[in-house]
Amino acid sequence: MARFLIVLGIILVVAGLLWPVLSRIGIGRLPGDIVIEREGFRLYIPIMTSLLISAVLSLVLWFLNR
């Protein structure tokens, strides 16, 4: 459990440091993400971004457990 928490913390720190770079290349605004904008209101549901991040994290954790 301790190893998992350490790896999760490292992944979160790396993602936080890379977030400005990732947002410039389009992560966070992928096709399939739902954006509803009205006057004074904005709703953003990142469906495809969440699926992509989930797949990448699943692969990373799978490789670490091998």
PDB file with SEQRES, HELIX, SHEET and CRYST1 records, atoms N, CA, C and O in Angstrom:
SEQRES   1 A   66  MET ALA ARG PHE LEU ILE VAL LEU GLY ILE ILE LEU VAL          
SEQRES   2 A   66  VAL ALA GLY LEU LEU TRP PRO VAL LEU SER ARG ILE GLY          
SEQRES   3 A   66  ILE GLY ARG LEU PRO GLY ASP ILE VAL ILE GLU ARG GLU          
SEQRES   4 A   66  GLY PHE ARG LEU TYR ILE PRO ILE MET THR SER LEU LEU          
SEQRES   5 A   66  ILE SER ALA VAL LEU SER LEU VAL LEU TRP PHE LEU ASN          
SEQRES   6 A   66  ARG                                                          
HELIX    1 AA1 ALA A    2  ILE A   25  1                                  24    
HELIX    2 AA2 ILE A   47  ASN A   65  1                                  19    
SHEET    1 AA1 2 ILE A  34  ARG A  38  0                                        
SHEET    2 AA1 2 PHE A  41  ILE A  45 -1                                        
CRYST1    1.000    1.000    1.000  90.00  90.00  90.00 P 1           1          
ATOM      1  N   MET A   1       0.823  -1.185   0.000  1.00  0.00           N  
ATOM      2  CA  MET A   1       0.000   0.000   0.000  1.00  0.00           C  
ATOM      3  C   MET A   1       0.870   1.254   0.000  1.00  0.00           C  
ATOM      4  O   MET A   1       0.548   2.235  -0.669  1.00  0.00           O  
ATOM      5  N   ALA A   2       1.964   1.222   0.743  1.00  0.00           N  
ATOM      6  CA  ALA A   2       2.849   2.388   0.805  1.00  0.00           C  
ATOM      7  C   ALA A   2       3.462   2.677  -0.563  1.00  0.00           C  
ATOM      8  O   ALA A   2       3.574   3.834  -0.968  1.00  0.00           O  
ATOM      9  N   ARG A   3       3.855   1.623  -1.269  1.00  0.00           N  
ATOM     10  CA  ARG A   3       4.440   1.796  -2.600  1.00  0.00           C  
ATOM     11  C   ARG A   3       3.419   2.422  -3.551  1.00  0.00           C  
ATOM     12  O   ARG A   3       3.762   3.302  -4.341  1.00  0.00           O  
ATOM     13  N   PHE A   4       2.177   1.973  -3.475  1.00  0.00           N  
ATOM     14  CA  PHE A   4       1.112   2.513  -4.319  1.00  0.00           C  
ATOM     15  C   PHE A   4       0.906   3.998  -4.050  1.00  0.00           C  
ATOM     16  O   PHE A   4       0.772   4.784  -4.988  1.00  0.00           O  
ATOM     17  N   LEU A   5       0.879   4.390  -2.784  1.00  0.00           N  
ATOM     18  CA  LEU A   5       0.674   5.795  -2.438  1.00  0.00           C  
ATOM     19  C   LEU A   5       1.844   6.668  -2.894  1.00  0.00           C  
ATOM     20  O   LEU A   5       1.643   7.804  -3.322  1.00  0.00           O  
ATOM     21  N   ILE A   6       3.048   6.142  -2.802  1.00  0.00           N  
ATOM     22  CA  ILE A   6       4.221   6.886  -3.264  1.00  0.00           C  
ATOM     23  C   ILE A   6       4.157   7.085  -4.769  1.00  0.00           C  
ATOM     24  O   ILE A   6       4.401   8.185  -5.264  1.00  0.00           O  
ATOM     25  N   VAL A   7       3.830   6.022  -5.498  1.00  0.00           N  
ATOM     26  CA  VAL A   7       3.728   6.122  -6.957  1.00  0.00           C  
ATOM     27  C   VAL A   7       2.602   7.069  -7.350  1.00  0.00           C  
ATOM     28  O   VAL A   7       2.768   7.871  -8.269  1.00  0.00           O  
ATOM     29  N   LEU A   8       1.472   6.991  -6.679  1.00  0.00           N  
ATOM     30  CA  LEU A   8       0.360   7.886  -6.957  1.00  0.00           C  
ATOM     31  C   LEU A   8       0.755   9.343  -6.714  1.00  0.00           C  
ATOM     32  O   LEU A   8       0.400  10.220  -7.501  1.00  0.00           O  
ATOM     33  N   GLY A   9       1.476   9.600  -5.647  1.00  0.00           N  
ATOM     34  CA  GLY A   9       1.943  10.950  -5.356  1.00  0.00           C  
ATOM     35  C   GLY A   9       2.900  11.461  -6.417  1.00  0.00           C  
ATOM     36  O   GLY A   9       2.817  12.620  -6.825  1.00  0.00           O  
ATOM     37  N   ILE A  10       3.803  10.612  -6.864  1.00  0.00           N  
ATOM     38  CA  ILE A  10       4.747  11.008  -7.917  1.00  0.00           C  
ATOM     39  C   ILE A  10       4.001  11.309  -9.214  1.00  0.00           C  
ATOM     40  O   ILE A  10       4.313  12.283  -9.899  1.00  0.00           O  
ATOM     41  N   ILE A  11       3.019  10.477  -9.551  1.00  0.00           N  
ATOM     42  CA  ILE A  11       2.232  10.694 -10.765  1.00  0.00           C  
ATOM     43  C   ILE A  11       1.483  12.018 -10.687  1.00  0.00           C  
ATOM     44  O   ILE A  11       1.432  12.753 -11.673  1.00  0.00           O  
ATOM     45  N   LEU A  12       0.905  12.333  -9.538  1.00  0.00           N  
ATOM     46  CA  LEU A  12       0.179  13.590  -9.378  1.00  0.00           C  
ATOM     47  C   LEU A  12       1.113  14.797  -9.477  1.00  0.00           C  
ATOM     48  O   LEU A  12       0.747  15.811 -10.071  1.00  0.00           O  
ATOM     49  N   VAL A  13       2.300  14.699  -8.907  1.00  0.00           N  
ATOM     50  CA  VAL A  13       3.264  15.799  -8.993  1.00  0.00           C  
ATOM     51  C   VAL A  13       3.702  16.006 -10.442  1.00  0.00           C  
ATOM     52  O   VAL A  13       3.762  17.140 -10.917  1.00  0.00           O  
ATOM     53  N   VAL A  14       4.008  14.922 -11.140  1.00  0.00           N  
ATOM     54  CA  VAL A  14       4.424  15.026 -12.538  1.00  0.00           C  
ATOM     55  C   VAL A  14       3.293  15.603 -13.385  1.00  0.00           C  
ATOM     56  O   VAL A  14       3.532  16.466 -14.230  1.00  0.00           O  
ATOM     57  N   ALA A  15       2.062  15.135 -13.166  1.00  0.00           N  
ATOM     58  CA  ALA A  15       0.920  15.664 -13.922  1.00  0.00           C  
ATOM     59  C   ALA A  15       0.722  17.148 -13.635  1.00  0.00           C  
ATOM     60  O   ALA A  15       0.404  17.914 -14.545  1.00  0.00           O  
ATOM     61  N   GLY A  16       0.903  17.559 -12.398  1.00  0.00           N  
ATOM     62  CA  GLY A  16       0.781  18.966 -12.055  1.00  0.00           C  
ATOM     63  C   GLY A  16       1.847  19.824 -12.711  1.00  0.00           C  
ATOM     64  O   GLY A  16       1.576  20.948 -13.134  1.00  0.00           O  
ATOM     65  N   LEU A  17       3.050  19.297 -12.795  1.00  0.00           N  
ATOM     66  CA  LEU A  17       4.132  20.050 -13.432  1.00  0.00           C  
ATOM     67  C   LEU A  17       3.959  20.115 -14.949  1.00  0.00           C  
ATOM     68  O   LEU A  17       4.328  21.104 -15.583  1.00  0.00           O  
ATOM     69  N   LEU A  18       3.398  19.057 -15.521  1.00  0.00           N  
ATOM     70  CA  LEU A  18       3.238  19.010 -16.976  1.00  0.00           C  
ATOM     71  C   LEU A  18       1.915  19.593 -17.453  1.00  0.00           C  
ATOM     72  O   LEU A  18       1.699  19.695 -18.661  1.00  0.00           O  
ATOM     73  N   TRP A  19       1.023  19.979 -16.546  1.00  0.00           N  
ATOM     74  CA  TRP A  19      -0.302  20.447 -16.949  1.00  0.00           C  
ATOM     75  C   TRP A  19      -0.266  21.622 -17.927  1.00  0.00           C  
ATOM     76  O   TRP A  19      -1.032  21.610 -18.890  1.00  0.00           O  
ATOM     77  N   PRO A  20       0.592  22.646 -17.731  1.00  0.00           N  
ATOM     78  CA  PRO A  20       0.631  23.735 -18.729  1.00  0.00           C  
ATOM     79  C   PRO A  20       1.023  23.237 -20.124  1.00  0.00           C  
ATOM     80  O   PRO A  20       0.487  23.711 -21.125  1.00  0.00           O  
ATOM     81  N   VAL A  21       1.947  22.292 -20.191  1.00  0.00           N  
ATOM     82  CA  VAL A  21       2.363  21.742 -21.482  1.00  0.00           C  
ATOM     83  C   VAL A  21       1.236  20.911 -22.084  1.00  0.00           C  
ATOM     84  O   VAL A  21       0.955  21.015 -23.278  1.00  0.00           O  
ATOM     85  N   LEU A  22       0.591  20.088 -21.260  1.00  0.00           N  
ATOM     86  CA  LEU A  22      -0.486  19.234 -21.751  1.00  0.00           C  
ATOM     87  C   LEU A  22      -1.680  20.045 -22.233  1.00  0.00           C  
ATOM     88  O   LEU A  22      -2.332  19.657 -23.202  1.00  0.00           O  
ATOM     89  N   SER A  23      -1.980  21.154 -21.585  1.00  0.00           N  
ATOM     90  CA  SER A  23      -3.114  21.970 -22.007  1.00  0.00           C  
ATOM     91  C   SER A  23      -2.825  22.660 -23.338  1.00  0.00           C  
ATOM     92  O   SER A  23      -3.752  22.926 -24.104  1.00  0.00           O  
ATOM     93  N   ARG A  24      -1.566  22.953 -23.625  1.00  0.00           N  
ATOM     94  CA  ARG A  24      -1.212  23.562 -24.909  1.00  0.00           C  
ATOM     95  C   ARG A  24      -1.362  22.589 -26.061  1.00  0.00           C  
ATOM     96  O   ARG A  24      -1.683  23.004 -27.174  1.00  0.00           O  
ATOM     97  N   ILE A  25      -1.135  21.284 -25.818  1.00  0.00           N  
ATOM     98  CA  ILE A  25      -1.246  20.314 -26.912  1.00  0.00           C  
ATOM     99  C   ILE A  25      -2.653  19.746 -27.044  1.00  0.00           C  
ATOM    100  O   ILE A  25      -2.900  18.931 -27.933  1.00  0.00           O  
ATOM    101  N   GLY A  26      -3.581  20.155 -26.182  1.00  0.00           N  
ATOM    102  CA  GLY A  26      -4.971  19.774 -26.368  1.00  0.00           C  
ATOM    103  C   GLY A  26      -5.558  18.854 -25.324  1.00  0.00           C  
ATOM    104  O   GLY A  26      -6.756  18.577 -25.367  1.00  0.00           O  
ATOM    105  N   ILE A  27      -4.763  18.368 -24.386  1.00  0.00           N  
ATOM    106  CA  ILE A  27      -5.322  17.532 -23.335  1.00  0.00           C  
ATOM    107  C   ILE A  27      -6.219  18.407 -22.476  1.00  0.00           C  
ATOM    108  O   ILE A  27      -5.787  19.450 -21.984  1.00  0.00           O  
ATOM    109  N   GLY A  28      -7.442  17.996 -22.295  1.00  0.00           N  
ATOM    110  CA  GLY A  28      -8.402  18.792 -21.554  1.00  0.00           C  
ATOM    111  C   GLY A  28      -9.461  19.389 -22.455  1.00  0.00           C  
ATOM    112  O   GLY A  28     -10.478  19.886 -21.972  1.00  0.00           O  
ATOM    113  N   ARG A  29      -9.239  19.348 -23.739  1.00  0.00           N  
ATOM    114  CA  ARG A  29     -10.210  19.832 -24.727  1.00  0.00           C  
ATOM    115  C   ARG A  29     -10.265  18.856 -25.891  1.00  0.00           C  
ATOM    116  O   ARG A  29     -10.130  19.258 -27.047  1.00  0.00           O  
ATOM    117  N   LEU A  30     -10.462  17.588 -25.596  1.00  0.00           N  
ATOM    118  CA  LEU A  30     -10.504  16.567 -26.631  1.00  0.00           C  
ATOM    119  C   LEU A  30     -11.899  16.465 -27.235  1.00  0.00           C  
ATOM    120  O   LEU A  30     -12.878  16.861 -26.603  1.00  0.00           O  
ATOM    121  N   PRO A  31     -11.997  15.939 -28.452  1.00  0.00           N  
ATOM    122  CA  PRO A  31     -13.322  15.652 -29.006  1.00  0.00           C  
ATOM    123  C   PRO A  31     -14.016  14.623 -28.114  1.00  0.00           C  
ATOM    124  O   PRO A  31     -13.415  13.611 -27.755  1.00  0.00           O  
ATOM    125  N   GLY A  32     -15.235  14.865 -27.767  1.00  0.00           N  
ATOM    126  CA  GLY A  32     -15.951  13.998 -26.848  1.00  0.00           C  
ATOM    127  C   GLY A  32     -16.142  14.628 -25.487  1.00  0.00           C  
ATOM    128  O   GLY A  32     -16.987  14.186 -24.708  1.00  0.00           O  
ATOM    129  N   ASP A  33     -15.360  15.667 -25.188  1.00  0.00           N  
ATOM    130  CA  ASP A  33     -15.573  16.438 -23.970  1.00  0.00           C  
ATOM    131  C   ASP A  33     -16.782  17.345 -24.198  1.00  0.00           C  
ATOM    132  O   ASP A  33     -16.911  17.958 -25.258  1.00  0.00           O  
ATOM    133  N   ILE A  34     -17.647  17.427 -23.225  1.00  0.00           N  
ATOM    134  CA  ILE A  34     -18.873  18.203 -23.362  1.00  0.00           C  
ATOM    135  C   ILE A  34     -18.674  19.581 -22.736  1.00  0.00           C  
ATOM    136  O   ILE A  34     -18.303  19.699 -21.568  1.00  0.00           O  
ATOM    137  N   VAL A  35     -18.926  20.616 -23.530  1.00  0.00           N  
ATOM    138  CA  VAL A  35     -18.820  21.994 -23.052  1.00  0.00           C  
ATOM    139  C   VAL A  35     -20.123  22.704 -23.391  1.00  0.00           C  
ATOM    140  O   VAL A  35     -20.509  22.782 -24.557  1.00  0.00           O  
ATOM    141  N   ILE A  36     -20.798  23.219 -22.371  1.00  0.00           N  
ATOM    142  CA  ILE A  36     -22.012  24.002 -22.563  1.00  0.00           C  
ATOM    143  C   ILE A  36     -21.733  25.389 -22.013  1.00  0.00           C  
ATOM    144  O   ILE A  36     -21.464  25.564 -20.825  1.00  0.00           O  
ATOM    145  N   GLU A  37     -21.803  26.377 -22.908  1.00  0.00           N  
ATOM    146  CA  GLU A  37     -21.527  27.758 -22.503  1.00  0.00           C  
ATOM    147  C   GLU A  37     -22.768  28.607 -22.760  1.00  0.00           C  
ATOM    148  O   GLU A  37     -23.313  28.621 -23.864  1.00  0.00           O  
ATOM    149  N   ARG A  38     -23.188  29.291 -21.750  1.00  0.00           N  
ATOM    150  CA  ARG A  38     -24.296  30.238 -21.841  1.00  0.00           C  
ATOM    151  C   ARG A  38     -23.831  31.522 -21.163  1.00  0.00           C  
ATOM    152  O   ARG A  38     -22.748  31.572 -20.580  1.00  0.00           O  
ATOM    153  N   GLU A  39     -24.640  32.529 -21.245  1.00  0.00           N  
ATOM    154  CA  GLU A  39     -24.277  33.793 -20.622  1.00  0.00           C  
ATOM    155  C   GLU A  39     -24.185  33.627 -19.107  1.00  0.00           C  
ATOM    156  O   GLU A  39     -25.179  33.325 -18.448  1.00  0.00           O  
ATOM    157  N   GLY A  40     -23.001  33.824 -18.567  1.00  0.00           N  
ATOM    158  CA  GLY A  40     -22.787  33.714 -17.131  1.00  0.00           C  
ATOM    159  C   GLY A  40     -22.734  32.286 -16.609  1.00  0.00           C  
ATOM    160  O   GLY A  40     -22.777  32.072 -15.397  1.00  0.00           O  
ATOM    161  N   PHE A  41     -22.640  31.298 -17.507  1.00  0.00           N  
ATOM    162  CA  PHE A  41     -22.660  29.895 -17.084  1.00  0.00           C  
ATOM    163  C   PHE A  41     -21.775  29.079 -18.022  1.00  0.00           C  
ATOM    164  O   PHE A  41     -21.793  29.262 -19.239  1.00  0.00           O  
ATOM    165  N   ARG A  42     -21.003  28.176 -17.426  1.00  0.00           N  
ATOM    166  CA  ARG A  42     -20.146  27.292 -18.213  1.00  0.00           C  
ATOM    167  C   ARG A  42     -20.116  25.925 -17.549  1.00  0.00           C  
ATOM    168  O   ARG A  42     -19.809  25.812 -16.363  1.00  0.00           O  
ATOM    169  N   LEU A  43     -20.433  24.892 -18.309  1.00  0.00           N  
ATOM    170  CA  LEU A  43     -20.406  23.518 -17.809  1.00  0.00           C  
ATOM    171  C   LEU A  43     -19.438  22.730 -18.668  1.00  0.00           C  
ATOM    172  O   LEU A  43     -19.567  22.695 -19.892  1.00  0.00           O  
ATOM    173  N   TYR A  44     -18.475  22.100 -18.028  1.00  0.00           N  
ATOM    174  CA  TYR A  44     -17.459  21.329 -18.734  1.00  0.00           C  
ATOM    175  C   TYR A  44     -17.421  19.931 -18.160  1.00  0.00           C  
ATOM    176  O   TYR A  44     -17.171  19.752 -16.968  1.00  0.00           O  
ATOM    177  N   ILE A  45     -17.668  18.927 -19.007  1.00  0.00           N  
ATOM    178  CA  ILE A  45     -17.646  17.527 -18.591  1.00  0.00           C  
ATOM    179  C   ILE A  45     -16.591  16.818 -19.445  1.00  0.00           C  
ATOM    180  O   ILE A  45     -16.840  16.529 -20.615  1.00  0.00           O  
ATOM    181  N   PRO A  46     -15.416  16.537 -18.873  1.00  0.00           N  
ATOM    182  CA  PRO A  46     -14.297  15.982 -19.647  1.00  0.00           C  
ATOM    183  C   PRO A  46     -14.356  14.456 -19.783  1.00  0.00           C  
ATOM    184  O   PRO A  46     -13.560  13.750 -19.164  1.00  0.00           O  
ATOM    185  N   ILE A  47     -15.285  13.949 -20.581  1.00  0.00           N  
ATOM    186  CA  ILE A  47     -15.465  12.502 -20.710  1.00  0.00           C  
ATOM    187  C   ILE A  47     -14.248  11.844 -21.369  1.00  0.00           C  
ATOM    188  O   ILE A  47     -13.669  10.917 -20.804  1.00  0.00           O  
ATOM    189  N   MET A  48     -13.859  12.311 -22.549  1.00  0.00           N  
ATOM    190  CA  MET A  48     -12.740  11.681 -23.260  1.00  0.00           C  
ATOM    191  C   MET A  48     -11.411  11.912 -22.548  1.00  0.00           C  
ATOM    192  O   MET A  48     -10.553  11.030 -22.541  1.00  0.00           O  
ATOM    193  N   THR A  49     -11.235  13.071 -21.959  1.00  0.00           N  
ATOM    194  CA  THR A  49     -10.013  13.327 -21.201  1.00  0.00           C  
ATOM    195  C   THR A  49      -9.904  12.365 -20.022  1.00  0.00           C  
ATOM    196  O   THR A  49      -8.824  11.847 -19.740  1.00  0.00           O  
ATOM    197  N   SER A  50     -11.009  12.129 -19.340  1.00  0.00           N  
ATOM    198  CA  SER A  50     -11.013  11.195 -18.212  1.00  0.00           C  
ATOM    199  C   SER A  50     -10.709   9.777 -18.668  1.00  0.00           C  
ATOM    200  O   SER A  50      -9.970   9.057 -17.996  1.00  0.00           O  
ATOM    201  N   LEU A  51     -11.271   9.365 -19.806  1.00  0.00           N  
ATOM    202  CA  LEU A  51     -10.991   8.022 -20.327  1.00  0.00           C  
ATOM    203  C   LEU A  51      -9.525   7.872 -20.717  1.00  0.00           C  
ATOM    204  O   LEU A  51      -8.918   6.831 -20.467  1.00  0.00           O  
ATOM    205  N   LEU A  52      -8.957   8.902 -21.326  1.00  0.00           N  
ATOM    206  CA  LEU A  52      -7.552   8.852 -21.723  1.00  0.00           C  
ATOM    207  C   LEU A  52      -6.636   8.775 -20.506  1.00  0.00           C  
ATOM    208  O   LEU A  52      -5.709   7.966 -20.473  1.00  0.00           O  
ATOM    209  N   ILE A  53      -6.891   9.607 -19.518  1.00  0.00           N  
ATOM    210  CA  ILE A  53      -6.077   9.592 -18.302  1.00  0.00           C  
ATOM    211  C   ILE A  53      -6.212   8.256 -17.582  1.00  0.00           C  
ATOM    212  O   ILE A  53      -5.226   7.731 -17.065  1.00  0.00           O  
ATOM    213  N   SER A  54      -7.411   7.704 -17.541  1.00  0.00           N  
ATOM    214  CA  SER A  54      -7.635   6.409 -16.905  1.00  0.00           C  
ATOM    215  C   SER A  54      -6.858   5.304 -17.615  1.00  0.00           C  
ATOM    216  O   SER A  54      -6.252   4.455 -16.961  1.00  0.00           O  
ATOM    217  N   ALA A  55      -6.871   5.309 -18.935  1.00  0.00           N  
ATOM    218  CA  ALA A  55      -6.141   4.290 -19.692  1.00  0.00           C  
ATOM    219  C   ALA A  55      -4.639   4.398 -19.461  1.00  0.00           C  
ATOM    220  O   ALA A  55      -3.965   3.384 -19.280  1.00  0.00           O  
ATOM    221  N   VAL A  56      -4.111   5.613 -19.466  1.00  0.00           N  
ATOM    222  CA  VAL A  56      -2.674   5.804 -19.248  1.00  0.00           C  
ATOM    223  C   VAL A  56      -2.277   5.370 -17.839  1.00  0.00           C  
ATOM    224  O   VAL A  56      -1.272   4.683 -17.660  1.00  0.00           O  
ATOM    225  N   LEU A  57      -3.060   5.766 -16.847  1.00  0.00           N  
ATOM    226  CA  LEU A  57      -2.743   5.361 -15.471  1.00  0.00           C  
ATOM    227  C   LEU A  57      -2.859   3.855 -15.289  1.00  0.00           C  
ATOM    228  O   LEU A  57      -2.067   3.258 -14.560  1.00  0.00           O  
ATOM    229  N   SER A  58      -3.833   3.236 -15.942  1.00  0.00           N  
ATOM    230  CA  SER A  58      -3.967   1.781 -15.868  1.00  0.00           C  
ATOM    231  C   SER A  58      -2.748   1.091 -16.446  1.00  0.00           C  
ATOM    232  O   SER A  58      -2.254   0.120 -15.873  1.00  0.00           O  
ATOM    233  N   LEU A  59      -2.255   1.583 -17.581  1.00  0.00           N  
ATOM    234  CA  LEU A  59      -1.049   0.997 -18.175  1.00  0.00           C  
ATOM    235  C   LEU A  59       0.170   1.196 -17.281  1.00  0.00           C  
ATOM    236  O   LEU A  59       0.961   0.270 -17.104  1.00  0.00           O  
ATOM    237  N   VAL A  60       0.328   2.370 -16.726  1.00  0.00           N  
ATOM    238  CA  VAL A  60       1.478   2.635 -15.863  1.00  0.00           C  
ATOM    239  C   VAL A  60       1.434   1.723 -14.632  1.00  0.00           C  
ATOM    240  O   VAL A  60       2.446   1.119 -14.276  1.00  0.00           O  
ATOM    241  N   LEU A  61       0.295   1.622 -13.993  1.00  0.00           N  
ATOM    242  CA  LEU A  61       0.187   0.770 -12.811  1.00  0.00           C  
ATOM    243  C   LEU A  61       0.336  -0.700 -13.158  1.00  0.00           C  
ATOM    244  O   LEU A  61       0.876  -1.471 -12.365  1.00  0.00           O  
ATOM    245  N   TRP A  62      -0.139  -1.100 -14.339  1.00  0.00           N  
ATOM    246  CA  TRP A  62       0.022  -2.490 -14.761  1.00  0.00           C  
ATOM    247  C   TRP A  62       1.515  -2.806 -14.936  1.00  0.00           C  
ATOM    248  O   TRP A  62       1.979  -3.864 -14.512  1.00  0.00           O  
ATOM    249  N   PHE A  63       2.261  -1.889 -15.560  1.00  0.00           N  
ATOM    250  CA  PHE A  63       3.700  -2.110 -15.742  1.00  0.00           C  
ATOM    251  C   PHE A  63       4.437  -2.121 -14.408  1.00  0.00           C  
ATOM    252  O   PHE A  63       5.391  -2.880 -14.241  1.00  0.00           O  
ATOM    253  N   LEU A  64       4.016  -1.299 -13.460  1.00  0.00           N  
ATOM    254  CA  LEU A  64       4.673  -1.268 -12.158  1.00  0.00           C  
ATOM    255  C   LEU A  64       4.415  -2.536 -11.361  1.00  0.00           C  
ATOM    256  O   LEU A  64       5.256  -2.931 -10.554  1.00  0.00           O  
ATOM    257  N   ASN A  65       3.281  -3.180 -11.563  1.00  0.00           N  
ATOM    258  CA  ASN A  65       2.959  -4.391 -10.815  1.00  0.00           C  
ATOM    259  C   ASN A  65       3.541  -5.648 -11.434  1.00  0.00           C  
ATOM    260  O   ASN A  65       3.467  -6.713 -10.823  1.00  0.00           O  
ATOM    261  N   ARG A  66       4.113  -5.565 -12.613  1.00  0.00           N  
ATOM    262  CA  ARG A  66       4.695  -6.736 -13.275  1.00  0.00           C  
ATOM    263  C   ARG A  66       5.951  -7.146 -12.633  1.00  0.00           C  
ATOM    264  O   ARG A  66       6.576  -8.115 -13.062  1.00  0.00           O  
TER     265      ARG A  66                                                      
END                                                                             
